[in-house]
Amino acid sequence: MNKAIELQFPIIDLLLTMLQHMAPRVIQCDGFCSRAIITNTSILAGCKHSVALTRVLFLTGMQKICIDNPLVATQLYVDDTAMLAAGEKRGSTPSHGKGSKGFC
């Protein structure tokens, strides 16, 4: 929430999205429903704002990794973060390992 507010995510959209994500979830199968499950550790698949929330969550950390490791090329995709190190011979990309530590 704090990062989203800091990055000026639209507040009404943020509040409605958080209510939706934090609401109890029910699994339905063949007309039967499970008990409501409360979750607070995942995003809601298919939600219009899930990608935006993921980007908000990663933005500051990704920027810091790029600043601290200018030779590391990073890109943020919807489902994962891609890291690519390329060189002509073994050991030619020592900056890649340093950039990876930013995720730990």
Protein Blocks (a to p, Z undefined) as FASTA:
>chain_A
ZZmmmnopafklmmmmmmmmmpccdddeehiacdddddfkbccehiaklmmmmmmmmmmm
mmmmmmmmmmbccdddfkbccdddddfbehilmmlmmmmmmmZZ
